[in-house]
Amino acid sequence: MYKRRLIAIAIAVMLTFAATVMWSAATIQREGDPDANVMEDSGSLAGEATESEGEQAPEQKKGGNKVARFFGAPFRALGKLFGHKNNKLQRMTEKDAEKFESVGVMRVDDERTRQAREASGESAMEHLAAGRNYLNSGRINEAISELSTATSLDPKLGEAHNLLGVAFAQKGLADRAKDSYEKAVKAEPEDAQVLNNLGFTLYQNGNYRAAVDRLKRAAKLAPRDERILNNLGLALCRLGKFDEAYKSFARANGELTGHLNIARMLERFGREDDAIKYYEGARRVDPNCTFALRRLADLYQRIGKLEESQNARNALAAISVEANVAMGGK
């Protein structure tokens, strides 16, 4: 009995720690877009797609079980904060900036240069493959060099423009990323992932209406793509269209995660009353959702609704008691 009690206490401590880290991870300075990080902390895909992933059935999507991803998020966050240096993106230096300022000039090939490259056996597809490999391994400078060569050899190679945009975005060169994505969309106007990347870059640059336009086009082409739907939800949030954003989040990950994601975004915007509405929605979907109950207990206390706050705490305590009884019954 004593051993079982120790096990139950250990599990309770781990769950409390996980929920605390998951909530605080979004407030610690991390790489990447802050709103996309919020999505990731709840186990939702967002941001740019580094490959042409295509539309997948929910059960085939990368990431597996949503619940496992949700509770694994704090540990992924810690991994990003304290991870090995080799896993970090290369930082842009002043030397890099000077080099990339001349990329546009280097990529302008006259016909003789193009013919010379073709005669030497160089292939746009070969440079595309090399650039993709460098990008996947985090060697961003080399990726930019190879992908720039690929697009100069074949200006209509949409995938090369798209991956070049990803590389520029990871370097923090937002304008160059946007230019590359626009060229990719021109070459591949029906590619949902390319539209997603352009839409997300527009979103990051604060051009929310244009972002929504591109992301809605992408969602029509890939109506079950989780990343596209979450990015669309983020952009709609920035336009204040929260009910529409919720529908997009719910389409991406289900009603429970949809309520949680929109509630977390509303908290980021300081709209606590509206956040409570969506946390209550999550509670209706899953009465034992401890994350929603913890946030409700805190938010109700902040706005002076002490009875509601205590009710949420009582519900949490009841769940803890049930967990202890379940452990003791084994």
Backbone hydrogen bonds, N-H to C=O, Kabsch-Sander energy under -0.5 kcal/mol:
donor,donor_aa,acceptor,acceptor_aa,energy
5,R,1,M,-2.2
6,L,2,Y,-2.1
7,I,3,K,-2.1
8,A,4,R,-2.4
9,I,5,R,-2.3
10,A,6,L,-2.4
11,I,7,I,-2.3
12,A,8,A,-2.3
13,V,9,I,-2.4
14,M,10,A,-2.2
15,L,11,I,-2.5
16,T,12,A,-2.3
17,F,13,V,-2.7
18,A,14,M,-2.6
19,A,15,L,-2.4
20,T,16,T,-2.2
21,V,17,F,-2.7
22,M,18,A,-2.5
23,W,19,A,-1.9
24,S,20,T,-2.5
25,A,21,V,-2.6
26,A,22,M,-0.6
27,T,24,S,-1.5
28,I,24,S,-0.7
28,I,25,A,-0.9
37,N,33,D,-2.2
38,V,34,P,-1.6
39,M,35,D,-1.7
40,E,36,A,-2.3
41,D,37,N,-2.4
42,S,38,V,-0.9
42,S,39,M,-0.7
43,G,40,E,-2.0
44,S,39,M,-2.7
50,T,48,E,-0.5
53,E,51,E,-1.7
60,Q,57,A,-2.0
61,K,57,A,-0.8
61,K,58,P,-0.8
64,G,61,K,-1.4
69,R,65,N,-2.2
70,F,66,K,-2.5
71,F,67,V,-2.3
72,G,68,A,-1.5
73,A,69,R,-1.0
73,A,70,F,-0.6
75,F,72,G,-0.5
76,R,72,G,-1.8
77,A,73,A,-2.7
78,L,74,P,-2.3
79,G,75,F,-2.0
80,K,76,R,-1.9
81,L,77,A,-1.9
82,F,78,L,-2.7
83,G,79,G,-0.9
87,N,84,H,-1.6
88,K,85,K,-1.8
90,Q,138,G,-0.5
97,A,93,T,-2.3
98,E,94,E,-2.3
99,K,95,K,-2.0
100,F,96,D,-3.0
101,E,97,A,-2.0
102,S,98,E,-0.7
102,S,99,K,-0.8
103,V,100,F,-1.2
104,G,100,F,-0.5
106,M,102,S,-2.6
107,R,103,V,-2.0
108,V,105,V,-1.5
109,D,107,R,-1.1
114,R,110,D,-2.2
115,Q,111,E,-2.5
116,A,112,R,-2.2
117,R,113,T,-2.2
118,E,114,R,-2.4
119,A,115,Q,-2.6
120,S,116,A,-1.6
121,G,118,E,-1.2
122,E,117,R,-1.9
127,H,123,S,-2.1
128,L,124,A,-2.3
129,A,125,M,-2.5
130,A,126,E,-2.3
131,G,127,H,-2.7
132,R,128,L,-2.6
133,N,129,A,-2.1
134,Y,130,A,-2.4
135,L,131,G,-2.5
136,N,132,R,-2.5
137,S,133,N,-1.4
138,G,135,L,-1.3
139,R,134,Y,-2.5
140,I,138,G,-1.4
143,A,139,R,-2.0
144,I,140,I,-2.6
145,S,141,N,-1.9
146,E,142,E,-2.5
147,L,143,A,-2.9
148,S,144,I,-2.3
149,T,145,S,-1.8
150,A,146,E,-2.2
151,T,147,L,-2.3
152,S,148,S,-1.7
153,L,149,T,-2.1
154,D,150,A,-2.1
157,L,154,D,-2.2
158,G,156,K,-1.4
161,H,157,L,-1.7
162,N,158,G,-2.5
163,L,159,E,-2.7
164,L,160,A,-2.2
165,G,161,H,-2.1
166,V,162,N,-1.9
167,A,163,L,-2.4
168,F,164,L,-2.6
169,A,165,G,-2.6
170,Q,166,V,-2.2
171,K,167,A,-1.1
172,G,169,A,-1.2
173,L,168,F,-2.7
174,A,172,G,-1.3
177,A,173,L,-2.3
178,K,174,A,-2.6
179,D,175,D,-2.3
180,S,176,R,-2.3
181,Y,177,A,-2.6
182,E,178,K,-2.4
183,K,179,D,-1.9
184,A,180,S,-2.2
185,V,181,Y,-2.7
186,K,182,E,-2.0
187,A,183,K,-1.9
188,E,184,A,-2.8
191,D,188,E,-1.8
192,A,190,E,-0.8
195,L,191,D,-2.1
196,N,192,A,-2.3
197,N,193,Q,-2.3
198,L,194,V,-2.3
199,G,195,L,-2.8
200,F,196,N,-2.8
201,T,197,N,-2.1
202,L,198,L,-2.4
203,Y,199,G,-2.2
204,Q,200,F,-2.5
205,N,201,T,-1.8
206,G,203,Y,-1.5
207,N,202,L,-2.6
208,Y,206,G,-1.4
211,A,207,N,-2.0
212,V,208,Y,-2.7
213,D,209,R,-2.0
214,R,210,A,-2.3
215,L,211,A,-2.7
216,K,212,V,-2.5
217,R,213,D,-1.7
218,A,214,R,-2.2
219,A,215,L,-2.5
220,K,216,K,-1.8
221,L,217,R,-1.5
222,A,218,A,-2.2
225,D,222,A,-1.8
226,E,224,R,-0.6
229,L,225,D,-2.2
230,N,226,E,-2.4
231,N,227,R,-2.4
232,L,228,I,-2.5
233,G,229,L,-2.2
234,L,230,N,-2.3
235,A,231,N,-2.4
236,L,232,L,-2.5
237,C,233,G,-2.1
238,R,234,L,-1.7
239,L,235,A,-0.9
240,G,237,C,-1.7
241,K,236,L,-2.5
242,F,240,G,-1.3
245,A,241,K,-2.2
246,Y,242,F,-2.6
247,K,243,D,-1.7
248,S,244,E,-1.6
249,F,245,A,-2.6
250,A,246,Y,-3.0
251,R,247,K,-2.0
252,A,248,S,-1.5
253,N,249,F,-2.3
254,G,250,A,-2.5
258,G,254,G,-2.3
259,H,255,E,-2.6
260,L,256,L,-2.2
261,N,257,T,-3.0
262,I,258,G,-2.1
263,A,259,H,-2.2
264,R,260,L,-2.4
265,M,261,N,-2.0
266,L,262,I,-2.3
267,E,263,A,-2.1
268,R,264,R,-1.8
269,F,265,M,-1.5
270,G,267,E,-1.6
271,R,266,L,-2.6
272,E,270,G,-1.2
275,A,271,R,-2.1
276,I,272,E,-2.4
277,K,273,D,-1.4
278,Y,274,D,-1.5
279,Y,275,A,-2.5
280,E,276,I,-2.7
281,G,277,K,-1.5
282,A,278,Y,-2.2
283,R,279,Y,-2.0
284,R,280,E,-1.9
285,V,281,G,-1.8
286,D,282,A,-2.6
289,C,286,D,-2.0
290,T,288,N,-1.2
293,L,289,C,-2.0
294,R,290,T,-2.5
295,R,291,F,-2.2
296,L,292,A,-2.5
297,A,293,L,-2.6
298,D,294,R,-1.9
299,L,295,R,-3.1
300,Y,296,L,-2.8
301,Q,297,A,-1.3
302,R,298,D,-2.0
303,I,299,L,-1.9
304,G,301,Q,-1.1
305,K,300,Y,-2.5
306,L,304,G,-1.4
309,S,305,K,-2.0
310,Q,306,L,-2.4
311,N,307,E,-2.2
312,A,308,E,-2.0
313,R,309,S,-1.9
314,N,310,Q,-2.7
315,A,311,N,-2.1
316,L,312,A,-1.9
317,A,313,R,-2.5
318,A,314,N,-2.3
319,I,315,A,-1.9
320,S,316,L,-2.1
321,V,317,A,-2.3
322,E,318,A,-2.4
323,A,319,I,-2.1
324,N,320,S,-2.1
325,V,321,V,-2.5
326,A,322,E,-2.4
327,M,323,A,-2.1
328,G,324,N,-2.4
329,G,325,V,-1.5
330,K,327,M,-1.0
